[in-house]
Amino acid sequence: MTATSLPSPEINSQRLWDSLMAMAEIGATDGGGSCRLALTAEDTAGRRLLIDWCEQLGCQWRLDPVGNLFIRREGLRNDLPPVATGSHLDTQPKGGRFDGILGVLAGLEVFRTLNDKGIVTERPLELVVWTNEEGSRFAPAMVASGTYAGVFKLEDTLAITDSDGISIGQALEQSGLPRGLALGEPGLGSYIELHIEQGPVLENAGESIGVVTGVQGMRWFDLTIAGQSSHAGPTPMSLRQDALAAAARLIDRLYAYALADTSGATRVTFGQLEIVAASRNVVPGEVRMSVDLRHGNEELLDQLQKRFESEVAELEEAFGVTFRTEPLWVSPVVAFDEDCIDSVERSAKGRGMPYRRMMSGAGHDAVYVSRVAPTAMIFVPCRDGISHNEAEYASPEQCAMGTQVLCDVLLERARQQEC
């Protein structure tokens, strides 16, 4: 591997912040957040604003069949695979101004900084906006980066519909943006994604940069517990088949199992719970709920799932209910590329920024991109660890530090003639 040792220029932190706030005006919510659901008019308007900014820099843009937007800044050796960065511009219905958006606009700021300094990299650079990362309009999340990486079939992705029956294919047509790239193009030499942490670890530790080594494995299930509805008064406690009581015991036991892990790496979440035909004076006869299991070690994630399954079997007998478990989504533990991780760490260390190596607890497009290109991520703190919320916030200084590290890493890798 060869690379020049030219210093990295300083990014313009005020320009970066101004761009973030300008993008936040598109789909702005009353609570100070953003609503740009994937492939809506607001999402398309955000993409068009980014395209306008990049065209002013002389960059070329293209879309692939699932709407992933690739913006190229040419290098001296355009025959070499590009060094890429990016994230997403779509949000939750009442999302924040930084989740995904920071990663995209940090890439824009790197492009602007290089133009200011007249720097042409050896390899081309690619800024990517992945479609529907959030999954809040079209499920599952990250489906477009997954399709790019060959995890999902193109025809299946285009056929996914939202709650109004509009498919991704139809929404892409409605956006009016032309798609000309073949699926899987362009191939990437490496990919570095900047993101807010979406958790409290960096802030609580007083650290500025997360050097992300990989992403936790995740397993989602839909769970239906069927008991027997009965009158709350005449039915003795010992004769009830209470579906909600069984659900409560399951939640309690799995929480206790997770809390017993002193490393803090075991995560269990029950984000949705519905009592079917709920009534104040009726013993719940059916409960539907979601189960989210996560761990950074695949073997220990297997153990967590086995514990979940054994608890279900035991509670069926104890409460006289039946459990129907439907696996919904599996995302294996992801380990990022060591060379890319080292590049991020070198920058943070060299600039004297307090940092730590850490796993990501949330899924990102980098999960799927890592299957086809060397990949790493950079985290910056967000206030109180809050994300997917209008109150989501990262300071101008935090955004700038992450963007500076991104600039350093992209330049280091784009100067490499051989990998």
N, C-alpha and C positions, 0 to 999 in steps of 0.2 A: 504494500500500500504506500503510495507517495502522495504528498500534499505540500503546498507552500505554507509558510508560516506568517502570512500577512495578517496584521491585526484586524479585528472586527470593528466596524464603525459603531458609534453610539446611535441608538434609535431615538426618534423624536417622541418623547412620552406624551407631550401635550397633543400632538397630532393624532396619536393612537387613541387617547381619551376622547377627543373630539369625534373621531370616527365611530367609536363605540356608542356615544350619545346620539349621533346622527342616525345610526342604524336602529337604536332603541325607539326612535320616533315612529317607525313603521310598525303598526300594530300595537302602539302603546296602550297600556291598560290604566284604569283610574287609580290603581294601587301602586303605580310606579314601575310596573313590570312590562312584559311584552307578550303578545299573542300572535304568533305567526305559525299556524299549523301547516304541516308539510303540504306543499303544492297548492296552497290557497293563494288568493290574490295578494295577500300580505307577504307571504313567503316569496312569491315571484317578484314582488316589488323590492324586497330586500336583495334578492339575487341581481336584479337589474341595476340597483345602486352600486353594488360591488363591481359588476361588469363595467359600468361607466367609469368608476375610479381606476380600474385596471387598464381599460382602453386608453386612458390618459397617459399611462406609463408605457404604452406601446405593446402591451401584452395581448396574446391571442387566447380566445376561450372556445371551448367545445363541450358538448354534453354527450354522455353515453346513453344507451337505451333506457336506463332507469332514472335518468335525470341527474346523475352525478355530474357536477360542474368542475371542469379542469381548466385552470388558467395558467398559461405558460409564460415564463420569462426566459428568453433564450440565453444560452451560454455559448462558449467558444466551441464546444464539442456537442452539438445537438444530436449526434449519433449515439451518445451515451445515455443510459436510463437516467431520468431526472431525479433529483432530490426533492421530496415532496413534504408539504405541511398542509394543515387545514383542520376542519372539523365540520360543524353544521350551523345553519342559520335558523332552522325550524325550532319551535319552542313548545312547551307545555301550554295548555289553554290559559293559565295564569302563571306564566313562567317568568324568569328573570332576564336581565340584560347581558349576562356574561356567559352562561352555560352554552358552550359551543361557539358562540359569537366571538368570544375572546380569541379562540384558536384561529378563526378565519381572519379576523382583522389584524391580529398580530402578524400573520403571514403577509397581509397587504402592507403593513408598516415596514416589514423587512424589505419588500420589493421597493417601496418608496425610498427607504434609506439607501439602498444600493444605487438607485437612480440618482439620488442627490450626490453621491460620492463618485459616480461614474464607474462603478465596479461591475465588471462582467465576469461571471463565474465560469469555471471550466465546464461543469455540467449545467444543463438547464435546470431551472427551478419550476416546481409545479405547485400551485395553490388549489386545494380541492375543497369543494363544498359537497358533502355527502347528503343524499336525499333521505328524509324521514328517519333521522337518527332517533328521535324521541319515541316514535311509535304511538304518539298520542292521537293521531288521526288514522293511520294505517298500522295494524299490528301484524307481525312483531316489530320491535324496535330494531334499528340498524340493518334493516332488510336490504337497503340499496348497496351499502358497502359489502354486505354478505353476498349479494348477487355479483358484484364486481369481482369478489374473491372466489366465486364458484361454489359457494355454500348453498345458495338457493338457485333454482331454475328461473330463467328469465320469464317464461310464460306464466309461472306460478306467481312471481312477484307482481307482474303487470295486472294480474287478475284479482289481487287483494282489494277489497272494498272497504269504504268507511261506513259509518252508521247510516248514511243516506243512500248507500248502494253505489256510490261513485267509485270506480276502480282507479288504481294508480295509473294505468294506461290512459284512461279518460282524463284524469287530472293533468297528466303530462301534456296531452293534446290541448287542453284548455289553457295551459300556461303560455302557449305560443312560442316557447323557446325551442329552436330546432335541435334535433338530436342527430349527430353525424358520426360519433365515435363508435367503433366496435366494442362490444362488451369485453372487459378486461384490459382495454387500452386506455391510457398508456401504461406500459409496465413501469414500475417504480424502482429506482435504485435503492432508495430507503425512504422512510416516512417518519416524521417527528410531529407529534400532536401536543399542543399546549392547551391546558384546560384548568378551570378552577377545580379545587379538590373535591368540593361537594360534601365535605366532612370537616370535623373540627380539629384534626390531629395537628396540622401545621400551625394553626393559630394558637392552640393551647401550648405548643412547644416553643413558640416564638421564632419559628423558622420560616424562611422566605420561599424556598424551592423544594418541591418534592421530586426526587429522581425516581421515576416510576419503573419498577422492575418487571411488572406484570399485572394481571388482572385476576381477581378471585373467580373461582368456578361458581356457577349459579345453576340451580335446578328449581324450576317452577312447577307447581302442581295445582290443579283444581280439585277440591275435596268436597264431596257431598256426604253428609251424615244423615241417615234415615232412621228415625225412631218411631214413636207413636204419639200423635196429638191426643190430648185428653184434658178433661176439666181440671183446673188448678185446685179446686176445693175438694172434690170427692176422691181424687186419686192419691193414695198414700205415697210417700216418698220412696218407699222400698219397692213399689210396684211400677214405678215410672220408667219409660224408655225415652229419656229426655236428651234430645240431640244436642241442645245447647250446653247442657252440663258436660256431655262427653267432649264437646269442642273446647270448653273452658279447661277441662283437665288436660287435654292434649296440649293446649297453649302453655299451661303452667309447667308441665313436665319438660317440654322442649326448651322453654326459656331457662329453666333450671339447669338443663344439660349444657346449654350454650354459656350460661354465666359461670359454670364450673370450669370452663376453659380459661385458665389464668392468662394465656397469651392474648386473649381477646379476639382471636381469629375466627371463631365460630359465630356465624350470624344466622338468626332465625327470625322471620317476619311473617305476620299474618295481616296483610294489608286490607283485605276485603272479607266481610262477614255479613251474611244475609240470613235472616230467619224467614223461612217461607210461610206465608199466611200468618204473620205475626199478630198476636192478640194479647192484651194484658192478662187475661185470666185463662190462657191456654198453655199447657205444657208444650214447648216447641217440639214438633214432630219431624222437622227437616231443617237442616242448616247447610248452607253452601259457603265455602270459604276458600281463600287462596293461601298457599304455603310457599314461602321463598326461603330456600336453603343456600348458604354461601360459605365457602372456605377457600383459603389460598393454597391448600394442599389437596390434591385429587384423592389420595388414599383416605385422608381424614374427612373429606366430603362424602366419600362412600360410606364411612362409618356413621356420619350424621344422617344420611338417608336410611341406613339400616335401623338406626335408633328410631327414626320417625315411623318406619314400617312396623317395628316391633311394638311401639306404643299404640299404634292403630289397632293391631291385632289384640292386644291386651284389653283395650278400652271397649272393643266390640263385645267381648264377653262380660266385662264388668257392668256395662250400661245397657246391655240388651239392644244395641243398635248395630247397624251395618254401615261401613265406610266404603265409598266408591272413590278411588284415587285415579285421577287422570293426569299423566305427565303432560306438561304443556310446553316446556322449553328447557333445553340443556345447553349450557355454555361451559366447556371445559376450562380448567385453569390455564391461563396464558402466561408464558414466560417470554419477555421481550428480548431483543437482540443485545448481547453483552457489549458489542462494540458501540452500538447506539447509546446504550445506557452510560457507558464510560464517557462518551462525548458530552452528554448532559452534565455528568458529575464534574468533568474537567472545567466546564464553563462556570458552574456555580462556585466551585472551589477557587478557581482563578480570580473570580471577581469578589471573593470574600463574602459571599452570600450564605447565611446559615441554611443548611439543607439536610435532608435525610433521604435515604433509600426507602421506598415504601411500595406496597401493593395497592392497586386501585380496588376499592370496594364496589365501584359502579362499572357498568359496561360502557364501552366507547367504540366508535368505528375502528379505532386502532386494533381492537380485538380481531376483527376479520382481516384487516389489511396485513396484520402480522403473519398471516398464512401465506402471503405471496410476496412480501418484501420485508427486509430488516426494519424493525420498528421500535420506537420508544416513546414515552410521554413525559411531559413536564407539568407539574402541578404548581399552582400558586394558592395561597390561602383565600378563603372566603369568610366573611363575617359570620361568626357563630356556627359555621359549618352549614348554613342554610342554602339550599338550592331547590329547583323546581318550585319556586315561590317568588312572588313579586318583591319580597324583601331581600332577595339575593343581592350580595354586594361584594365587590373586590375593589380595593382602593386604587387610585391612579398609580401609586408607587408600586403596589403589588403587581398590577398588570404590566407595568413597564419592566420590572425585573424579570418576569417570565418571558416577556418578548425579547429582552436583551439576550437571555440565555438561548432562546430559539434562534436568534440571529447568529450568535456565535456557532451554534451546532450546524445550522444550515450551511454557513460559509465553510466551515471545516470540511463538511462532507462533500460540498459541491466543488471544492478545490481538488478533490481526489480524482486522479485520472484512471486509477486502477483500484478495484476492490476485490 
